[in-house]
Amino acid sequence: MWDNDGMQQFFNAPEAVVDEMLSTLTELFPMSRSEPASGVRIVVRDDVESAKTRVVVLSGGGAGHEPAHAGFIGEGMLTGAISGDVFASPSAEAVLAAIRHTTGPRGCLLVVKNYTGDRLNFGLAVERAREEGIDARVVVIADDLALGVGPRARGVAGTVLVHKLAGHLAEAGRSLDEIEALCRTYSAKIVSMGLALSSSLVPGRGGERRSAELGLGIHNEPGRNAVSPADASHAMALVLDPLLDHVNRTHGDATKLVVLLNDLGGCSPQELLVLTRALLERIGPSRISLLVRPAALMTSIDMRGFSVTLAPADDVLVEALSSSTKAPAWPGVIVPRRVSTFAPRLSAPLVHDDADTRDAALGALVRAAAHALVAGASDLDALDAAAGDGDTGTTFATFARAVLARLDEDTLSTGKYPGLFRDLGRIAAHVMGGSSGALLSIFFTAAATKLAERGDDDAARALLYGASRMTAYGGADVGDRTLLDALVPALGALSVGLDAAAKEARSGATKTASLVARAGRAAYVPEEKTRGNVDAGAEAIARVFEALAAAKTAS
Amino acid sequence: MWDNDGMQQFFNAPEAVVDEMLSTLTELFPMSRSEPASGVRIVVRDDVESAKTRVVVLSGGGAGHEPAHAGFIGEGMLTGAISGDVFASPSAEAVLAAIRHTTGPRGCLLVVKNYTGDRLNFGLAVERAREEGIDARVVVIADDLALGVGPRARGVAGTVLVHKLAGHLAEAGRSLDEIEALCRTYSAKIVSMGLALSSSLVPGRGGERRSAELGLGIHNEPGRNAVSPADASHAMALVLDPLLDHVNRTHGDATKLVVLLNDLGGCSPQELLVLTRALLERIGPSRISLLVRPAALMTSIDMRGFSVTLAPADDVLVEALSSSTKAPAWPGVIVPRRVSTFAPRLSAPLVHDDADTRDAALGALVRAAAHALVAGASDLDALDAAAGDGDTGTTFATFARAVLARLDEDTLSTGKYPGLFRDLGRIAAHVMGGSSGALLSIFFTAAATKLAERGDDDAARALLYGASRMTAYGGADVGDRTLLDALVPALGALSVGLDAAAKEARSGATKTASLVARAGRAAYVPEEKTRGNVDAGAEAIARVFEALAAAKTAS
């Protein structure tokens, strides 16, 4: 939990971890736990009395594998679970107490992972329960293919499939004999393999994390061998190929599969999605009858790794895994399909609305304003250098040149304001990019829409609305040392005339020298760097309006 | 993904991550994505045509926050989502294409997190959609309390609550006006704060991870300040106290709360349970009206951290969050309760069944066997030293001494075999511990049960059954160089007499010198270390039977 670099994981006292986790489950879900003072850690369904009318299914083992095992408690899955300390088997006494607490006349099946401690403690508990007249049985799960099929195979994530199978059969009212037999049959067919980039980190134990290994257990046992996967797909191949090889040899390569992808506890959601894709690509969706939704199911505290579990699919298994359960950690199943796509309807880069009329006088005004921006580029860049990255002039000039080009080729809609503003908005978004392009595009586009909606021709009012949209999306308002400080007063005076508007724009721009930036990149620049300088954007607006006024007078 | 120490995360090419993730979603869930060649990344519900009859709800932003945003697509939540690159806003063109593809006559609400890029690109798309006659609106979420309430507040995990609220209202047939107004009202009340032990690690970007910070954004922005939490509860307090303080000042300290605990992507399931407990303890379950089930909802690739989101609870919000949705990543809600416990029924440490009769002759035999084990302790330890940890003799002697003590105080049930075996089984489990204690206890307990079940008195047959249970749970069989190599032949000869049994035991023990260990700790010891030595457990059995035969003859 702690090392010299500070806290590594979110835990409290290491010895409190298991009890904290189990207690939390009972706060969130309909489960109860044995009193902490009892010294045993049993979690059972709240409705354990009604569960007794069916075969009871229990599981458990060391802690540190959460959500296994208590997360799988609920109707249709486990009746209860017994937890030991982290990576240590619970005592036989704890298992026996769980059997006593839960089991009714139809008996009890204990699903146990193949680890010596678990086998012996659950085994002893079963023998003592039988001595007490309770019909208890054990099924040992040994699905880890890493050490070969056989008695040395460990029990890993495949155990969760048996939890679901047993719980489904119990819920369906099947007898203990039937459930035991089916669980033995299916567990013999389940194979798993894991790969981790780093081993687990147990609270309070410290130690170095080992690097990438294939075929590791869930108690931080060393893996079968060290590996150096090149990427996620390679890691998946390392795990999947031996599994598929085994399944193909044992059941034929046409067998459809039940597939489980288990996060060993340290994968990010992003990695799990990428791994899922690698899995689906390598097996092929058509061969997968059912995929348990990828999730952390049987973990090894904080291990950045995954395991895959395969089983040949048949009706019994598919039905059992597909049925509903109230177990909170069961993620459900998916029938994967091929990637589904559609063709989005994208805009043509620029509109050439030739049906629009042209207005030579308006075109000339636009041209004058554009020239002013091109001519002022270096001045504006210099003004911007103190507050930003010194590109305001260049950016506006880029826009202006594109507008001039459109005028030259006669593809700018100058005949009506809505068409003109729409075109200017498209050009700004297309050629300027970044925040300023988006803002200028919002300004002109909103003005165009406003005019079209209103059906009138009050361009000044429409542009003021556009300015308000810049404020809404950009966050800056008049007084925040932006181009709005020149633009808004100018638009307000536009009904008087362009000369008045130009004066207001200049006056507004001048005022920005004493304003403090509160938006955009300049807001993060010390005030003394901008004080005394006019804001580059406001200066650009002033020059545009001055150019418009001069052009109007000259015409 | 890679550094000098090898692969750190399960990714393929960094530039492929986002497309791989989105494609995977469409393989798993009823969603479609825009063709990758389109250059835009849009994911929509498969049933987008029927969704058009209601208000459409869209969201999106930079990638790297998975399952946000596409994981929240589904009936009752989002209609679609638009993704940019990792931590980069999608283009306005992409957002506009999504609006075009999804939106019907009832309009569209875009839920946008308060980041400049998102505000501008979603804003421009909305303005262009409106120009095209589509009624689109934006609600900006600014729930992060780290930088104070106001326009600089970032949008973080609280956004997911607004997704659910908007989706619920849309599904209920409410109008765009109503949904927009309610989303504005509620989003103004939602506050969040995060804490991470290490910052995120973006595929392909490398860089050092920063250490613990409070109040960080979800794009790896630096936090408000560095922190050094002492443990999980302290970390939770650092996050929760400013949030509760704000809520109490704004809404009063009696206000019931909606609470969301978000894994920022790098917490293990164990840590999330411990953090949940810390959260519930600090707020108190009675003040929590509804808890969104703790999960990774709005992440920052691989960031080991969490955030908490609070909102005052009322009927509208509680109903909206509680309603069902098909969005695959919505984890559901919980009404937390106090820890629920029960008293397990534990066994008395040892049975004193005074109703049992005593049999002096049998008692004398048991005493003789026990004396043999005590006397042989150091010999047996020496034999075991080559193969194990040299404690076989000590362990058996501990058992034997406990048996002698029970004989001395006349609390051993010597009158009938079932009672004797049951007592020996309890003593073995209680005083020996470990694997050998469990195995010996299984042996005697199973034999006792067998005799009680059968109602006969064939002790040899019952003990052979006990030996078979040792094999079943322990994994070793005759021939594996364990005590079974002496025990099973001896029990087989018991019907002939104790002399015959002792001879078989000795013969079996002798054979173990040439056997290879295949079970227990000795299986991991090189063969040459054990070859030529008799197995310590088998030797113990031989000595026991020799002592029994001698005592029988003497009596």
Interface residues (C-beta under 8 A of the other chain):
Chain A: M1 D5 G6 M7 Q8 Q9 F10 F11 N12 A13 V17 E20 M21 S23 T24 L25 T26 E27 L28 F29 M31 S32 R33 S34 E35 P36 S38 G39 V40 I42 V44 D46 G64 E66 P67 A92 E93 A94 L96 A97 A98 R100 H101 T116 G117 R119 L120 N121 F122 G123 L124 E127 R128 R130 E131 V138 P151 L197 S211 A212 S228 P229 A230 D231 A232 S233 A235 G265 G266 C267 S268 P269 Q270 E271 L273 V274 L275 T276 R277 A278 L280 P285 L291 R293 A296 T299 I301 D302 R304 F306 P328 I334 P336 R337 R338 V339 S340 T341 F342 A343 P344 R345 L346 S347 R422 G425 A429 S435 A438 L439 S441 I442 T445 A446 A448 T449 A452 R469 A472 Y473 G474 G475 G520
Chain B: M1 D5 G6 M7 Q8 Q9 F10 F11 N12 A13 V17 E20 M21 S23 T24 L25 T26 E27 L28 F29 M31 S32 R33 S34 E35 P36 S38 G39 V40 I42 V44 D46 G64 E66 P67 A92 E93 A94 L96 A97 A98 R100 H101 T116 G117 R119 L120 N121 F122 G123 L124 E127 R128 R130 E131 V138 P151 L197 S211 A212 S228 P229 A230 D231 A232 S233 A235 G265 G266 C267 S268 P269 Q270 E271 L273 V274 L275 T276 R277 A278 L280 P285 L291 R293 A296 T299 I301 D302 R304 F306 P328 I334 P336 R337 R338 V339 S340 T341 F342 A343 P344 R345 L346 S347 R422 G425 A429 S435 A438 L439 S441 I442 T445 A446 A448 T449 A452 R469 A472 Y473 G474 G475 G520
